[in-house]
Amino acid sequence: MPQLSKKGIKMPASPIRKLVPFSESAKKKGRKVYHLNIGQPDIPTPDVAINAIRNIDLKVIEYSHSAGFESYRRKLAKYYQDINIDVDHNDIIITTGGSEALSFAFNSCLDPGEEVIIPEPFYANYNSFAIASGIVVKPITSRIEDGFSLPAIEEFEKLITDKTKGIVICNPNNPTGYLYSEAEIRQLGEIVKKHDMFLFSDEVYREFCYDGEKHFSAMHLEGLEKHVILTDSVSKRYSECGVRIGALISKNKEVMATAMKFAQARLSPPTFGQIAGEASLDTPPEYFTGVYKEYIARRNFMIDALNKMDGVYTPIPKGAFYTIAKLPVDSAEKFCQWVLEDFEYNNQTVMMAPAAGFYATKGLGRQEVRIAYVLKIDDLKNAMETLDMALKAYPGREI
Amino acid sequence: MPQLSKKGIKMPASPIRKLVPFSESAKKKGRKVYHLNIGQPDIPTPDVAINAIRNIDLKVIEYSHSAGFESYRRKLAKYYQDINIDVDHNDIIITTGGSEALSFAFNSCLDPGEEVIIPEPFYANYNSFAIASGIVVKPITSRIEDGFSLPAIEEFEKLITDKTKGIVICNPNNPTGYLYSEAEIRQLGEIVKKHDMFLFSDEVYREFCYDGEKHFSAMHLEGLEKHVILTDSVSKRYSECGVRIGALISKNKEVMATAMKFAQARLSPPTFGQIAGEASLDTPPEYFTGVYKEYIARRNFMIDALNKMDGVYTPIPKGAFYTIAKLPVDSAEKFCQWVLEDFEYNNQTVMMAPAAGFYATKGLGRQEVRIAYVLKIDDLKNAMETLDMALKAYPGREI
């Protein structure tokens, strides 16, 4: 048989899906599995989006413009202008999810062998896109003891080589829930300017900021128009992950012209998804108020429940809908598998994502899990109670 | 400003879109432009697909399985079984268009610097996907004088090096309309087996075969289960290019497991598109009879009209809905631009794709254009009349 590619062999399996066979078998045993492992919200998609789809009046589902419908890009530009991000529709390419936006950005800015620095733990698929594009991720460790705040700028500078082309951040952060402060974003701005690098900012959780904290976008940095590349998505904002619509945004015309060639190669983003995405921009403000209240209640409940458990610690996440918790176990990976395979409490069990998969440095995150608070409070209650009992019963307990 | 990637700079602009500014300006002058440059059919999407979308009853538009809905994959497996392609749902990954299927295949099977052989002229985006993946395309020339039939196997063997990992074909072919015979596919089968390579077969035009010719799929080859990788799409079959749904199909479990890691990285294919694609499998047979009749009438009319023009030659395409025509001009590129910029006949003009963009070998296709017969007969009549007049008036005419 012909050989597979080395990069294909190197591609990691998704850390949030590795345990799927065990959750399937738990379900086969009749157990209720609480899914805290994946960022699939249970919040309804806005009616305006669903209705736009139900009312489509098209005879031929044609390719759209490779950059996406102009009407959508114009309306989306308005959304950004309203949050003081000064772009017009020519600074936007509609993509197939935020994933494709990052692929276009990597392919447009980096050649195989070149490097990006990413604070770890980070969204595991950044690694996959890097491998697909042949680029190298240099992790810089943020620590649970520091609440996952930005590592010191000197630490970044130590990692910069002549192959370094940029820094990637996710703000608010998946998997930590950390919200970067304006001061931190400005520090990143200084360093990318000083070393003439790109700043790739993934801001798909922009609307999910808690405790009165304000989101400061990398696009708010003055004088960095050539450096900042924003990736975005409608998935979480409107709870419509399945529409697969994102966007690549930059004031750097050369980057956008190059990304456009990659966009043309794949012809166009999905038509129906664009219709839903465009309609979603008319979502009434009450929707977001409701979503905000729901998430903050969930977060408060969950963080409190976790920190009350003996030997468990998690910082208070200020954004997104994830937290990383440190558990008193020998190995979070073994523990997560054990909970699904060998444990039940009132015929329930929980599925979490072992955090080691979000670190690029081997050995880190051994005792940590990522938990997504994407379930209703009642379900979260059951899930937390189950987790507490599991920790007490786990044979590999370790403080 | 930070530098762009070399691969980004190397990415070609789409050959079918280069002339867009000229067609826009022709439209601004009030001229009717007949679009023969792009494979966007005017055929209505089947009602079953549109209705499935109009009747969706979902509260949350969630991610689907990364390989696509199981129900869709099972039904699609049945479609293949009905055309004697022996696959089940585990041999299928639903992708975002045929484009993504080819990207997954390239990334799973080839590392940067490795090579594929592709008969030219070929679908220009194969080049783009190759550049994005860092792989090298070795073109093998098929000639208009031979009706674009498969080059001799000895010619392939001359191109094979220790870096060659596979051969890519498109059957029926875009841009030539050539339908490979069973004997030709068997020859390709022999050579990929002998040299232990992959055969990447893009069969998105499978249903578009004329004159009683039967499609012989690379998947029909016996004993080549580990070698053959099929890419497919619903775009042309059901005239629903905008849904962005394709598929990667192979009996090679290792390839599929590797492709699945790339699929997981981008989370899932579009939900609405999958709903339309799945529903499209219930398209009644009359739809295809109607489409077939329409295309064969268009083809016959157009080929006849072209070959009647003084100095023009085109072979009779047996599949897809394109043909390559050789024109009596100094440069098809200049001619196509001139027709849009400086010519009108009854206030009409035509847009064609200069064929040079479909050849990887510099200098080839200088006098050739690709013409898509995706317009109604009446429009084709006007378009052909306009082309005839343009050829007569063109200052760079050359026999």
Interface residues (C-beta under 8 A of the other chain):
Chain A: M1 P2 Q3 L4 S5 K6 K7 G8 I9 M11 P12 A13 S14 R17 Q40 P41 D42 I43 P44 T45 A49 I50 I53 R54 N55 I56 L58 K59 V60 I61 E62 Y63 S64 S66 T96 G97 S99 E100 N107 S108 C109 L110 D111 P112 E114 N125 S128 F129 A132 S133 G134 K165 G166 D196 M197 F198 K226 H227 S239 E240 C241 G242 V243 R244 N252 E254 V255 T258 A259 K261 F262 Q264 A265 R266 L267 S268 P269 P270 T271 F272 G273 A276
Chain B: M1 P2 Q3 L4 S5 K6 K7 G8 I9 M11 P12 A13 S14 R17 Q40 P41 D42 I43 P44 T45 A49 I50 I53 R54 N55 I56 L58 K59 V60 I61 E62 Y63 S64 S66 T96 G97 S99 E100 S103 N107 S108 C109 L110 D111 P112 E114 N125 S128 F129 A132 S133 G134 K165 G166 D196 M197 F198 K226 H227 S239 E240 C241 G242 V243 R244 N252 E254 V255 T258 A259 K261 F262 Q264 A265 R266 L267 S268 P269 P270 T271 F272 G273 A276
